[in-house]
Amino acid sequence: MTAGAVAVLYVNLDGMTPAAVAAALAPRSGMETAPIAAPAAASISNASATKLFGKPVEQLTVGATGAAVSANWTYAFKMSDTPARNVLAVLPGSDPTLAGEYVLVGAHNDHVGTLAASVDHDSTRAVNSVTRRQGSNDPSCRPTPDQQHQIDSLISRARSIRPIRRDSIMNGADDDGSGTVVLLEIAEKFASEKPKRSIIFISHQGEESGLLGSKWFTDHPTLPLDKIVAAHNMDMVGKGRVSSVGRRRCRRSDHVACRGSSATSSIR
Ligand SMILES: [Zn+2]
């Protein structure tokens, strides 16, 4: 980039899909970013570039000068009507010397919102309990005639006691309801065991939107970050077979990865 550029225009608009263009202009969620001093950037079409330079982009040479252009674009930050928040708790350590050190135990409590279509609880449960006893450990499959018979009978039993219950919420039992309940179990256990070091428990929000909750905590810590001597993050601990544990190696030498699944997870 030339030193002193006030903006950069990319001639790549024509190569973008209509969906990408619509997404770029649509409202999106995220944390308000601090103003940055970097040059502004925008995508323009071939036609606009031709207008600027008076000839097609393919005929331009490096250093060609185009017409002067002025532009102005901005965005408005609006606080969500349903703001999210991390939930934190501290268990003070029992050892006067070590109590100033903290072990962080965390998991995220959000998932990925709602489905466009709703599904019936009892039908879903019947299919899963017959064909996928171990949840996502078992692949989706077409039921055998015998399994279909079992499914039909479970559904008709459910129908005999209650109406259809439709729901479009993606509940995220594994990602990360599993980590969330283990977090609560660990907190309950340590509350009676009284460990020497202090423990900070964090139930993060907004993980699926881009690790927003954990970023917020590290950007706005409630205690000096250098007092945290270890962090234990749990994500998707509810699936996987015993043989899967430790199969994936961690890329960082100061991390320990112990995953119950061959699925990837975000440990930051
Ligand atoms: Zn997760």
Boltz pocket constraint, residues with backbone or C-beta under 6 A from the ligand:
constraints:
  - pocket:
      binder: B
      contacts: [[A, 108], [A, 175], [A, 176], [A, 207], [A, 235], [A, 236], [A, 266]]
      max_distance: 6.0
